[in-house]
Amino acid sequence: QKEVEQNSGPLSVPEGAIASLNCTYSDRGSQSFFWYRQYSGKSPELIMFIYSNGDKEDGRFTAQLNKASQYVSLLIRDSQPSDSATYLCAVSEENTGFQKLVFGTGTRLLVSP
Amino acid sequence: GAVVSQHPSWVICKSGTSVKIECRSLDFQATTMFWYRQFPKQSLMLMATSNEGSKATYEQGVEKDKFLINHASLTLSTLTVTSAHPEDSSFYICSARDRGTEDYGYTFGSGTRLTVV
């Protein structure tokens, strides 16, 4: 069974700090990795996607992928209270042909003013 | 960017009735759409993969006769919860991917909160 693991949290950081969210996956053949943010009662919204090993930066967000270690992380710089949400890591099962996503259980982030 | 519209956003129905949820890709063609269910404080669980012009592929444990999926066009997929019961109350979300570009992840609809009373 393909799994995506995340620490459920909550991860508490003060405003302005760096929040580090981690995710590990079991399927070594996975190729595409996504981070989604979900506010309570809302549907997920895409923050970042990454396909290649290394770092990918977009504004305050940096995704890091290490396929050898099978982990992907998300760094949020200058965290804001509005960043408080659940962050879902998702991995694409490329071998199915439909590229469906497997989600982790999410990490709840709390940014205090 | 890719936009997925989902309707209705919330619905309350009586036990034993059926409810239809629509998912539309507004600015791209989606040959494949995905239907998820999310219970409170849990992650998204894939229910089925909807394929335009063919039968849906259901995940293990999901009753295909209870959750009817129709993907009759390249921009519309529908999920019908038949003979709904209180345990079907959940947040249902569809998603799709614009295969016209590799730069987009999967886009989600706004979700439908179903309450069966």
Interface residues (C-beta under 8 A of the other chain):
Chain A: F34 Y36 G41 K42 S43 P44 E45 L46 F49 L88 A90 F98 Q99 K100 L101 V102 F103 G104 T105 G106
Chain B: Q6 T32 F34 Q42 S43 L44 M45 L46 T49 N51 T57 F91 I93 S95 R97 Y104 G105 Y106 T107 F108 G109 S110 G111 R113
